[in-house]
Amino acid sequence: MRLKEIEARVVKLEAARRSNAFAGMSEEEIEAEAKRLLDDLIGESGSFAEVVAEMVASDEPDIREGARTTVEWFGARYGYTPLTKATQ
């Protein structure tokens, strides 16, 4: 591989690393940041379930789909039932 090709690949890798908010973080740090972001999302709603219910009630299909995939992700990760009546 020529020097220019290697330099181009290094630049791409460095750019990808900078664009990843979790790059260089340990699993514990990522979990803590995810919890902080979830706490910010919940905010005044009071609970994760209420945030999901608000998303399900949205007029925006993308937000409703986000609610469904969020519940599925948490279900798979933390053992919750993936879909409930509120999220179908």
SVG drawing of the C-alpha trace seen along z (x, -y; Angstrom):
<svg xmlns="http://www.w3.org/2000/svg" viewBox="-53 -19 57 30">
<polyline fill="none" stroke="black" stroke-width="0.4" points="0.0,0.0 1.3,-3.4 1.9,-6.1 -0.9,-8.3 -3.4,-5.5 -2.3,-4.8 -2.6,-8.5 -6.1,-8.7 -7.2,-5.7 -5.8,-7.1 -7.6,-10.4 -10.9,-8.5 -10.4,-6.4 -9.6,-9.5 -12.7,-11.3 -14.9,-8.3 -13.5,-8.2 -14.2,-11.9 -17.8,-11.5 -18.5,-8.7 -19.5,-10.2 -18.6,-7.0 -15.2,-6.4 -12.5,-5.8 -15.1,-5.3 -15.2,-2.1 -18.4,-0.1 -19.1,-1.6 -18.6,-5.1 -21.0,-4.4 -23.6,-2.9 -23.3,-6.0 -23.7,-8.4 -26.6,-6.4 -28.3,-6.7 -27.6,-10.4 -29.1,-10.8 -32.1,-8.7 -32.6,-10.8 -32.5,-13.9 -35.1,-12.4 -37.4,-11.5 -37.2,-14.9 -40.5,-16.2 -42.5,-13.2 -41.5,-11.3 -41.0,-7.9 -39.7,-6.1 -43.1,-4.5 -44.7,-8.0 -42.1,-9.1 -42.8,-6.0 -46.6,-6.6 -46.1,-10.2 -44.1,-9.0 -46.8,-6.4 -49.4,-9.1 -47.4,-11.3 -48.8,-12.2 -45.3,-11.6 -44.9,-8.0 -41.1,-8.2 -41.6,-9.0 -44.1,-6.2 -41.6,-3.8 -38.9,-5.2 -41.1,-4.3 -41.6,-0.7 -37.9,-0.1 -36.9,-1.7 -39.1,0.6 -37.9,3.6 -34.2,2.6 -34.8,2.1 -36.8,5.4 -33.9,7.3 -31.3,5.6 -33.1,5.6 -35.7,8.4 -38.8,6.3 -41.7,7.4 -40.9,6.0 -44.4,4.8 -47.4,3.8 -50.8,2.6 -49.6,-1.0 -46.8,-0.5 -48.6,1.5"/>
</svg>
